[in-house]
Amino acid sequence: MPHSGGCFCGAVRFEVEGDPIHTSLCHCSDCRRSAGAPVVAWVAFRDDQLQVSQGEAKTINSSGNSFRSFCPDCGSGLFFRNTEFLPGIVDIQIVAMDEPDAFPPQVQIQTAERIGWFEQAHTLPAFERFPPAG
């Protein structure tokens, strides 16, 4: 079954065919800094399962054999590749998928770099939208 996704502004669209290899929440500092978020959710596919159907993502070498791709217009993070540790695999940011609920994370990785307060995030009060004023 094909799955589709894209960036925030719609300039870059992609499709993946087949089943994912795995899903994860990554706590590494590189992911955090590139996304501006305390954690990044990834779904991994074989690289040949991914096809960019519209636009072109910009790719930078973020460290060593790690390459991150994002929309050059809106900056949305899209793909991650590391030829040394994940040969032939592309990680796709789950939030870039049109149906992110289809890819619930199975594991947390790089927890050695997790922000200390994030470990307790599930204990914080939760609001469907915004907290009451005052």
C-alpha positions in Angstrom: 0.0 0.0 0.0 1.5 3.4 -0.9 1.8 6.1 1.6 2.3 9.8 0.8 3.7 12.8 2.5 5.2 16.2 2.0 6.6 19.4 3.5 4.6 22.1 5.3 4.2 24.4 2.3 3.5 21.6 -0.2 6.5 22.3 -2.5 8.0 18.8 -1.9 5.8 15.7 -2.1 6.8 12.0 -1.9 5.5 8.5 -1.8 6.7 5.3 -0.3 5.5 1.8 -1.2 5.6 -1.2 1.0 6.0 -1.9 4.7 8.3 0.1 6.9 11.4 -1.5 8.5 10.9 0.2 11.9 9.6 3.3 13.6 11.4 5.3 16.3 11.6 8.4 18.5 15.1 9.8 18.3 16.6 11.8 21.1 20.0 12.6 19.6 21.2 16.2 19.7 21.5 16.3 15.8 17.9 15.4 15.3 16.7 17.8 18.0 18.7 20.7 16.6 17.7 20.1 13.0 14.0 19.9 13.9 14.0 22.5 16.7 12.1 19.9 18.8 12.9 17.8 21.9 12.5 14.5 19.9 12.0 13.5 16.3 9.8 10.6 15.1 11.1 8.5 12.2 9.8 5.7 10.0 12.4 3.8 8.1 12.0 2.3 4.6 14.4 0.8 2.0 15.8 3.8 0.0 14.4 2.3 -3.2 10.8 2.4 -1.7 10.9 6.3 -1.7 10.0 8.4 -4.7 9.9 12.2 -4.6 6.9 13.0 -6.8 7.0 16.8 -6.7 9.7 19.4 -6.0 13.2 18.6 -4.8 14.5 18.4 -1.3 17.8 20.0 -0.4 20.3 17.7 1.3 23.1 18.7 3.6 25.8 16.6 5.3 24.9 17.1 8.9 27.8 15.0 10.4 30.1 12.3 9.1 28.1 10.0 6.9 24.7 11.5 8.0 22.7 13.4 5.4 19.5 15.4 6.2 17.0 16.4 3.5 14.5 19.2 3.9 12.2 21.5 1.8 14.3 24.4 0.6 11.3 26.7 0.7 9.7 26.1 4.1 12.5 24.3 5.9 10.4 21.2 6.9 12.6 18.2 7.7 11.9 15.2 5.5 14.6 12.5 5.2 17.7 11.2 6.9 20.3 8.8 5.5 23.5 7.4 7.0 25.4 5.1 4.6 27.6 3.8 7.3 25.1 2.8 10.0 21.9 2.5 7.9 23.0 1.4 4.4 20.2 1.4 1.8 17.7 2.9 4.3 16.0 6.2 4.4 14.4 7.5 7.5 11.3 9.7 6.9 10.0 12.1 9.5 6.7 10.6 10.6 5.1 14.1 10.9 5.8 14.6 7.2 3.5 11.7 6.3 -0.1 12.5 5.3 -1.3 9.9 7.9 1.2 10.0 10.7 -1.0 7.8 12.9 -0.3 4.9 10.6 3.3 4.8 11.9 3.3 4.7 15.7 6.9 4.7 17.1 8.0 1.3 18.3 11.2 2.3 20.2 13.1 5.2 21.5 16.7 5.6 20.3 19.7 7.7 21.4 18.3 8.0 24.9 21.8 8.8 26.2 21.3 12.2 24.7 17.7 12.7 25.8 16.9 16.1 27.4 16.4 15.4 31.1 13.0 17.0 31.4 11.6 15.1 28.4 11.6 11.8 30.4 8.8 13.2 32.5 6.8 15.0 29.8 4.0 12.4 30.0 3.3 13.7 33.6 2.6 17.3 32.5 -1.0 18.6 32.5 -2.6 18.2 29.0 -5.1 20.4 27.2 -6.9 19.7 23.9 -6.0 23.2 22.7 -4.8 25.9 25.1 -4.8 26.1 28.9 -7.4 28.4 30.4 -6.5 32.1 30.6 -5.4 33.4 33.9 
